[in-house]
Each structure stands twice: as structure tokens, then as C-alpha cells.
């Protein structure tokens, strides 16, 4: 049977990391991608923070299978991570790159749909400045223009969205 990995995709503030964390709490293996940016908080979950030098070493060794450059920072995952995960939060560029690099895994892409007003509010609540939140809204309109996905799930109620996505995961892995 082919391995299936659920790809969670959504614009900034759509709740990707929150949904992924619920999967983690249910016992799923959730990939924490590498990034060269600094953590937003001391206990931030969802990324493994590395230096530019460490990024270059992964790149030079040919280990990177999902990659995106955002806001001047590298976000990436390795082949070993992909083969040992069930759920991965990734952006549209990372989805395309990943599907080109890894042909022997079934990827199911779920887009988290949330309107811009709600996303802006969530970004402010997590500590983004008004300027940064506004810029993310603008950038996302361009970044997501050509996104293709298997499912779209509205995420205004975290528990309902999670239940729907977990059901999708069960459907796609049986």
C-alpha cells in the first residue's frame, strides 16, 4: 500500500499549525519543517529552527524535498522527514516542489479556507504587527492564485474543521 501524507495548506492565519497540533495530540506523526527564521515565541511548535549554515549543509547534501523562500527565510523539509510523517503544513510553493521531488507517496492536499478579516484578527492575536499582518494578506493573494487542492475546509470552528479533516484522512488512507 502506498504511503499517504496529508498536506495542510492555507493562507497566513488560517489555522494550519493549530490543526496540525490536534493531529499530533491524536498520535499522528506531524512534520515540523526546518526554517532559518527566528521563533515567534520561546515555546513555538511547528518548526525546527536552524542557521543559514545548517540550511546550506542540508541543501548541499541533497536532502531537501520541500522548499520555499518566504520573507527572506528558508523553509524546508528533508526526505527522511517526509517518509516518516502523516501530516505536513506546507505552502503552495512547497507543495509543488515536494510533488516533483517525491513520486512514491500519495499526497492529499487540504486547503484551510478562512476570510481575510478573520485571518487578520488571528495574526494580530498571535503577535504580528498590523503592518506585517497586512503585508501577509497581500502576499497570500499572489501566492495562492494557482493553488490546486483535493479538499477545501472552512476553519472558523477549530474542532469542526479538525473532525472534517480527520475524516478526510481516514477516507484517503483506507
Order of alpha helices (4+ residues) and beta strands (2+ residues): beta-alpha-beta-beta-beta-alpha-beta-beta-alpha-beta-alpha-beta-alpha-alpha-beta-alpha
